[in-house]
């Protein structure tokens, strides 16, 4: 419910000594607080990647909740890198007008808005990306999707450098306040970082300097187009979580982050894992999520893989519940090492639900800011409720939303929590999720 002037004065007194609600600079941009909405696939665009009224509604609610910084779900820079149906695109100028409508809706409520730019790489499913081939650093098959990629030539790498720069320029023209390059969770830029997926012997493989070259060339191209003051941040893993494979450990990823800072990135956001890792990036419980996956996010997989999921779902659920139980701030296992070596802000995503946990993470110097995804899906006013110490719908980490990503709109699919959310939106006169 709206707060009274007296309550507002009490809130200001209550937050003035809280680091969570203190300003932070990302490049030339100053944000009023340190709880952000991380990227989650909206699954609300048209099949051709255009913004829709449902996308506008989704972000309007987050902005009405006074969220200091909102990061879009991943936006594809090239159609062959589309990670899911109904995903936003920034691959052509005809997307700018629709993106601008979404940006204007966020800015109307005082929010800041970054576009996350991505290419799916070998984790793509070619039939919905409408591409005859999948691309990666090397031709290493993805064990989850079954996709066999083609190694990019140097000329193709340069084409993708231009795709990222062009997409960033379109996002700037649409009014976004900055962009984030997605180099986490096993997507194309992550594939170049990781030795397991990058077995090249040319200037883009081998040493860490070479494996970060693609990222640095993209940043250089963006800076050349958009100038030095447009914020560009990067999302990367704190650990690859690839047992028995040549994945990166935290120290190696910190080395990469140091190179990114030297290149001119303005902040890093720390996640974990690849598609092949399982579910370390969404710790919680998995019965509902895996049940939804069969006809949700996994519906586009080859039928033999969907059949395996159906048959072994109870076993996979049990193993996932044991391996990745829900806990707050699970990527704080990695961020202190980044904080030790970096001067730019370190943002930690991963299971944050309570103000006390978020304040402790920042006060103890484990990160500079925190971000959340599922908590905002359950409660688009999560930031405001956290700041004002008001109760709102509370995510229970059931991962039902994760199971539906790419097939159904990003929404809370837990019956009780969804009912709480709908009742809250009705009380506040909000737009019910489409």
Helices and strands as residue ranges (DSSP letters): H 5-15, G 19-21, E 24-26, E 29-31, E 35-37, H 53-64, E 69-71, E 75-76, G 79-81, G 93-95, H 96-107, E 112-118, G 121-123, H 126-129, E 135-136, E 150-151, H 154-174, E 178-183, H 188-193, H 208-211, H 213-226, E 231-237, H 250-263, E 267-271, G 275-277, G 280-282, H 287-293, H 303-323, H 332-341, E 345-349, H 355-363, E 369-372, H 374-378, H 382-388, H 400-404, H 415-428
